[in-house]
Amino acid sequence: MANSLNKKELLLYSFVIMISLFLLAACNSSTNGIEKTEAVVTQKKETESKQATINQEKGQSTVNQEKEQDVNNDTNNKVEKEKEKEKKVNKEKNEKSAVLSNIMKKAKQGKVINSNLSLDDRIEEAIKRYGNPDPISLDNQYVYKKPNVILSFDRGSKEIYNIQSYDPRYKGITIKQMKAVLGKPQRDVSSHMYSYLYQASKYQVIFHFDPENKKLVDVEINNPDTSPLF
């Protein structure tokens, strides 16, 4: 009986040991699995963190590139605007120079740039071309709003000795530009205005400037042989 009990106890003891070993093995396996899972999770987080850092750096790099591009675009736009401005200024300067040269060319022919009448033409020629003068005209000075001229003539001979011309092309021309194109004038001819006289062959051409803004107002051509002026 004792021997039989001992065998049962031994078997039970052996069974308990086997169960314990099994549980221990299962526990170790579970622990290893958890550790592996935690390692995988940690590695994944590290990978995601690195990728996020890379993406952030790429994003910052893109932002910096865009900012740099914007700066370059702004600089290029400013340069282009300056070029356009300079081009416009040069174009206007060339146009004014051409007008001044044309004024002198016409003056040598006894003409102004906005009329085909010539000094020494008779006043009847003006009436024939432009009709009767404006009502504000004087007996020896006819005003024509078209082509915007004032004609002074001798009462006896009826010959035109002075033509005063107003034209939109004169707008903006300065004293400095006049002197740059035509050189130094022969003399000043007015005390209350900035008026400058040039000799144009046998005729005279006079430029009248506004005393405030120093811009050209009108141009006058004169025949010194028949005119009481200048």
Summary of the structure (lengths in Angstrom):
residues: 230
radius of gyration: 51.1
end to end distance: 163.5
largest distance: 175.9
contacts: 593
relative contact order: 0.09
helix: 54%
strand: 20%
